[in-house]
Amino acid sequence: MAGVYKVFELGPLGHARKWFLPFQDTFLPVWSLWAVGTAIPFIELVAGGLLLIGWRIREALLALGAVLVIVTFGHLLHDALYPFHEHVIPRLALLVFVLAMPRGDDRFSLDHLLHRRAHP
């Protein structure tokens, strides 16, 4: 849902402006703030959608994990004692849980259906 909000309501440029440009006082180049700030909403939207339909689950989880790393890094730039246990750890726990689940038990995913079709 974060991706839906960031792409369709806030807008990718609005997301970059609101959440990434405040870091232009750091060593990060402004162009990188714009690039990452506008890309993240699409990554969240696509990866979240892939998880919902159960297709390319591993890749989607890795993409969302990368977003968590970027968010944590950004917060730590401004606040070295950022309480990431409030924002990052619950999301990371969910990603790791889904990643650790046995793939063969996920009978309702598109990945499982495609694999079963290719290997009858």
Backbone torsions as a table, in degrees:
resi	resn	phi	psi	omega
1	MET	NA	-27.6	177.9
2	ALA	-61.5	-40.7	178.8
3	GLY	-65.7	-40.4	178.2
4	VAL	-61.1	-47.5	-180.0
5	TYR	-62.7	-46.1	-175.4
6	LYS	-69.8	-31.5	-179.9
7	VAL	-83.9	-45.7	-169.8
8	PHE	-98.5	-21.2	179.9
9	GLU	-108.9	-60.2	179.9
10	LEU	-71.3	-38.4	-177.5
11	GLY	86.4	143.3	-178.5
12	PRO	-58.9	-39.9	178.2
13	LEU	-68.8	-38.2	175.7
14	GLY	-64.2	-37.8	176.8
15	HIS	-62.3	-47.8	179.5
16	ALA	-62.3	-44.2	-178.5
17	ARG	-62.6	-45.2	-175.1
18	LYS	-75.9	-42.2	-169.6
19	TRP	-107.9	-17.1	-176.8
20	PHE	-112.1	-37.8	-179.4
21	LEU	-63.7	-24.8	173.7
22	PRO	-59.9	-13.0	179.7
23	PHE	-95.4	13.2	178.8
24	GLN	-72.8	-8.5	175.6
25	ASP	-85.5	2.4	177.9
26	THR	-97.3	-173.5	179.7
27	PHE	-75.2	-8.3	-177.5
28	LEU	-71.8	133.6	177.1
29	PRO	-65.2	142.6	-177.5
30	VAL	-60.6	-37.0	179.7
31	TRP	-60.1	-35.8	-179.8
32	SER	-70.4	-33.1	176.9
33	LEU	-65.1	-43.7	177.0
34	TRP	-63.4	-45.9	-176.6
35	ALA	-62.8	-51.0	-178.1
36	VAL	-70.6	-39.8	-179.4
37	GLY	-63.5	-31.8	177.4
38	THR	-87.5	-22.8	-179.5
39	ALA	-79.8	-36.9	-174.7
40	ILE	-56.7	-42.7	178.0
41	PRO	-57.4	-38.6	179.5
42	PHE	-71.3	-37.9	177.2
43	ILE	-61.9	-45.5	178.9
44	GLU	-63.8	-40.7	-179.4
45	LEU	-64.9	-51.2	-176.9
46	VAL	-68.5	-47.2	-178.7
47	ALA	-64.5	-40.1	176.3
48	GLY	-62.9	-41.7	176.7
49	GLY	-63.1	-41.9	177.9
50	LEU	-61.8	-39.9	177.9
51	LEU	-65.1	-39.3	-179.2
52	LEU	-63.1	-38.3	-179.8
53	ILE	-91.9	-7.8	176.9
54	GLY	75.3	35.6	179.7
55	TRP	-119.8	133.1	-179.1
56	ARG	56.0	47.0	-174.0
57	ILE	-59.9	-47.4	-178.4
58	ARG	-60.0	-45.6	-179.5
59	GLU	-63.9	-40.3	179.0
60	ALA	-64.4	-42.4	178.9
61	LEU	-65.2	-39.2	178.0
62	LEU	-65.3	-39.3	177.9
63	ALA	-63.9	-43.8	179.0
64	LEU	-68.5	-33.6	174.4
65	GLY	-63.8	-39.5	176.5
66	ALA	-63.2	-38.8	176.4
67	VAL	-61.8	-41.8	177.8
68	LEU	-62.2	-39.2	177.9
69	VAL	-63.4	-44.3	179.9
70	ILE	-63.3	-44.8	179.6
71	VAL	-62.3	-45.4	179.4
72	THR	-62.6	-45.7	178.8
73	PHE	-57.8	-45.8	-179.8
74	GLY	-61.4	-47.1	179.3
75	HIS	-61.8	-39.7	-179.1
76	LEU	-69.9	-21.3	175.9
77	LEU	-64.1	-39.9	-178.7
78	HIS	-91.7	-26.8	-177.2
79	ASP	-141.5	98.3	-175.8
80	ALA	-61.0	-20.8	178.3
81	LEU	-108.5	30.2	178.5
82	TYR	-52.8	128.9	-179.6
83	PRO	-77.5	74.4	-176.0
84	PHE	-68.6	-11.0	176.7
85	HIS	-67.6	-19.3	179.7
86	GLU	-82.6	-31.0	-174.0
87	HIS	-111.3	-47.9	-170.1
88	VAL	-84.6	-46.5	-173.0
89	ILE	-59.7	-45.0	178.0
90	PRO	-61.4	-39.4	179.5
91	ARG	-70.2	-40.0	177.5
92	LEU	-63.3	-41.4	178.9
93	ALA	-60.1	-41.9	178.9
94	LEU	-65.6	-43.5	179.1
95	LEU	-62.1	-45.2	-179.3
96	VAL	-65.6	-39.3	178.3
97	PHE	-59.8	-48.5	-179.1
98	VAL	-66.3	-39.2	179.3
99	LEU	-64.4	-35.1	-177.2
100	ALA	-81.2	-14.5	-178.6
101	MET	-64.4	139.5	178.2
102	PRO	-63.9	128.7	-177.4
103	ARG	-64.8	-34.8	-178.5
104	GLY	-64.4	-22.7	-179.5
105	ASP	-83.9	-9.1	-177.2
106	ASP	-91.6	75.9	-174.7
107	ARG	-69.6	-17.6	-173.7
108	PHE	-100.5	3.0	-179.0
109	SER	-84.4	154.7	176.0
110	LEU	-66.2	-36.0	176.3
111	ASP	-56.7	-45.5	-179.0
112	HIS	-64.6	-44.3	-180.0
113	LEU	-62.1	-45.0	179.9
114	LEU	-66.5	-38.5	178.5
115	HIS	-66.0	-41.9	179.7
116	ARG	-64.9	-36.7	179.1
117	ARG	-68.6	-37.8	-178.7
118	ALA	-77.0	-26.3	-178.3
119	HIS	-127.9	74.4	-176.1
120	PRO	-66.0	NA	NA
